[in-house]
Amino acid sequence: MVLEDYKGVFIYAQQVDNKIDNIAYELIGKGRELADVLGTSVTAVLVGDGVKGLADSLGEYGADRVIVVEDPQLKEYRTEPYTHAVASVINEFKPEIMLVGATAIGRDLGPRVSARVATGLTADCTFLEIGEFRGKANQLLMTRPAFGGNTIATIACPDNRPQMATVRPGVMQKLERVPGRKAEVVEYKTEFVPDSKYVEILDIVKEVANAADIMDAKILVSGGRGMGGPENFGMLEELAEALGGMVSCSRAVVDAGWKPKAMQVGQTGKTVRPNLYIACGISGAIQHLAGMEKSDVIIAINKDETAPIFDVADYGIVGDVKKIIPKLTEVVKSSKA
């Protein structure tokens, strides 16, 4: 492997049902930042059947080039044909960096592609930058929580290419859309030979979502173990409704069975970046902070003045959440009257 032959930052542009997932735009945003440091370009790899028309939006969000791999075998996501498609692109175009979203699909696809092209993979990254590693410049430094979130590890892959990482959704920021911005579109063909590794999809049953996703919320009122019990989350729902936001929670709340996992913020839950995050009765363990510390404004309410949540909060209130939240809700409602 001649490392100098590998150039450019590539991202896997995940699409489902011919709709680009938001993680693709987030990866382009981070890819643009990394590419600017390296003085190179950003390429999106778009895989599917009849997906070429989606390339325009990738260009509008910052991709310089879109490599489109289309084939009937790629109509739905299946591990083997998608792995073959992405690995073939890497072997042909030789990217220096390859980023994949740490979604259900990406966590299946990323490790298999890295094994197929004989390189390493750092999973579930929360921070990426270009820096020096063991005397070698311009290395991708990939940071992720480790040991259950009790420490942060920074990993490099200096001797193999591409440098690969899966990235948590919601962590990176997408660029502002530039309508009409065009990317070079390259159609790439590779041969597919179905074998015993090709899973046959008999049926697809789509789950009907009954609630909005907390990752899309601009305002989150989040409760932790300090709320005392599930019966006290009603006051958080009332505050969230007054603010026009949603309720979320910590892992302790989910583990206790008070709220469903879909509402969990943190390393093992969802990463959120709302305009306003109100942490109520949440101590601020590192696992939770990893999922919300990039919020624009953080307000923490906790009776323990030494709680770690106050270290990241823009505003802190020391006191009993069960007394403070109703008063805060009252103020919000009166201000709208």
Long-range contacts (C-beta under 8 A, 24 or more apart in sequence): 1-118, 1-160, 1-161, 3-159, 3-161, 5-94, 5-161, 6-94, 6-95, 6-96, 6-161, 6-162, 7-40, 7-94, 7-95, 7-96, 8-35, 8-40, 8-41, 8-42, 8-43, 8-93, 8-95, 8-96, 8-97, 9-34, 9-35, 9-38, 9-40, 9-41, 9-42, 9-43, 9-95, 9-96, 9-97, 9-99, 10-42, 10-43, 10-44, 10-45, 10-89, 10-90, 10-93, 10-95, 10-97, 10-98, 10-99, 10-162, 11-42, 11-43, 11-44, 11-45, 11-63, 11-98, 11-99, 11-100, 12-44, 12-45, 12-47, 12-86, 12-98, 12-99, 12-100, 12-101, 12-106, 12-109, 12-110, 13-44, 13-45, 13-46, 13-47, 13-54, 13-58, 13-63, 13-66, 14-100, 14-101, 14-103, 14-105, 14-106, 15-46, 15-47, 15-48, 15-51, 15-54, 16-77, 16-105, 18-48, 18-50, 18-51, 18-54, 19-54, 20-54, 20-57, 20-58, 21-101, 21-103, 22-169, 22-174, 23-101, 23-103, 23-106, 23-167, 23-169, 24-58, 24-101, 25-58, 25-61, 25-174, 25-175, 26-101, 26-167, 26-169, 26-170, 26-171, 26-172, 26-173, 26-174, 27-99, 27-100, 27-101, 27-167, 27-172, 28-58, 28-61, 28-62, 28-63, 28-174, 28-175, 29-61, 29-62, 29-172, 29-173, 29-174, 29-175, 30-99, 30-128, 30-167, 30-172, 30-173, 31-62, 31-63, 31-97, 31-99, 32-62, 32-175, 34-97, 34-128, 34-129, 34-130, 34-140, 37-130, 37-138, 38-96, 38-130, 38-138, 40-96, 41-65, 43-67, 43-93, 43-95, 44-183, 45-69, 45-86, 45-89, 47-74, 47-82, 47-85, 47-86, 48-74, 48-75, 49-73, 49-74, 49-75, 52-185, 52-187, 55-183, 55-185, 56-182, 56-183, 57-177, 58-183, 59-181, 59-182, 59-183, 60-177, 60-178, 60-179, 60-180, 60-181, 61-174, 61-175, 61-177, 61-178, 62-175, 62-178, 62-181, 63-183, 64-183, 64-184, 65-183, 65-184, 65-185, 65-186, 66-183, 66-184, 66-185, 66-186, 67-93, 67-186, 67-188, 68-185, 68-186, 68-187, 68-188, 69-188, 69-189, 69-190, 70-187, 71-189, 71-190, 71-192, 73-192, 73-194, 73-198, 74-192, 76-201, 76-204, 77-105, 78-198, 78-199, 78-201, 79-108, 79-109, 79-112, 79-197, 79-199, 80-195, 80-197, 80-198, 80-199, 81-192, 81-194, 81-198, 82-109, 83-109, 83-112, 83-113, 83-116, 84-116, 84-190, 84-192, 85-190, 85-192, 86-113, 87-113, 87-116, 87-117, 88-188, 88-190, 89-188, 89-190, 90-117, 90-162, 91-117, 92-188, 94-161, 94-162, 95-161, 95-162, 96-161, 96-162, 96-163, 97-140, 97-162, 97-163, 97-164, 97-165, 98-162, 98-163, 98-164, 98-165, 99-128, 99-164, 99-165, 99-166, 99-167, 100-164, 100-165, 100-166, 100-167, 101-166, 101-167, 101-169, 102-166, 102-167, 102-168, 102-169, 103-169, 106-166, 107-166, 110-164, 110-166, 113-164, 114-164, 117-162, 118-160, 119-157, 119-160, 119-161, 119-162, 119-163, 119-164, 120-157, 120-160, 120-163, 120-164, 121-164, 121-165, 121-166, 122-155, 122-157, 122-164, 122-165, 122-166, 123-165, 123-166, 124-166, 124-167, 124-168, 125-165, 125-166, 125-167, 125-168, 125-171, 126-167, 126-168, 126-171, 126-271, 126-290, 127-171, 128-165, 128-167, 128-172, 133-158, 134-158, 139-163, 140-165, 145-267, 145-286, 145-287, 145-290, 148-287, 149-266, 149-267, 149-268, 149-285, 149-286, 149-287, 149-290, 150-286, 168-271, 169-215, 169-270, 169-271, 170-215, 170-270, 170-271, 170-272, 170-273, 171-271, 171-273, 171-294, 173-273, 211-262, 212-246, 213-262, 213-270, 214-246, 214-248, 214-262, 214-263, 214-265, 214-270, 214-272, 215-270, 215-271, 215-272, 217-245, 217-246, 217-248, 217-272, 217-274, 218-244, 218-245, 218-274, 218-275, 218-276, 219-243, 219-244, 219-245, 219-246, 219-274, 219-275, 219-276, 219-277, 219-278, 220-245, 220-246, 220-247, 220-248, 220-265, 220-272, 220-274, 220-276, 220-277, 220-278, 220-292, 220-295, 221-245, 221-246, 221-247, 221-248, 221-278, 221-280, 222-247, 222-248, 222-249, 222-250, 222-265, 222-277, 222-278, 222-279, 222-280, 222-282, 222-292, 223-247, 223-248, 223-249, 223-250, 223-253, 223-259, 223-280, 223-281, 223-282, 223-321, 224-249, 224-250, 224-252, 224-253, 224-279, 224-280, 224-281, 224-282, 224-283, 224-288, 225-250, 225-252, 225-253, 225-256, 225-281, 225-282, 225-283, 226-280, 226-281, 226-282, 226-283, 226-302, 226-303, 226-321, 227-253, 227-258, 227-280, 227-281, 227-321, 227-322, 228-281, 228-322, 229-258, 230-256, 230-257, 230-258, 230-259, 232-322, 233-258, 233-259, 235-322, 235-325, 235-326, 235-329, 236-280, 236-325, 238-326, 238-329, 239-278, 239-325, 239-328, 239-329, 239-332, 242-329, 242-332, 242-333, 242-336, 243-276, 243-332, 245-274, 245-276, 248-272, 250-282, 250-285, 250-288, 251-287, 251-288, 265-291, 265-292, 266-290, 266-291, 266-292, 267-291, 279-309, 279-313, 280-321, 280-325, 281-321, 282-307, 282-309, 283-307, 283-308, 283-309, 284-308, 284-309, 284-310, 284-311, 284-312, 301-325
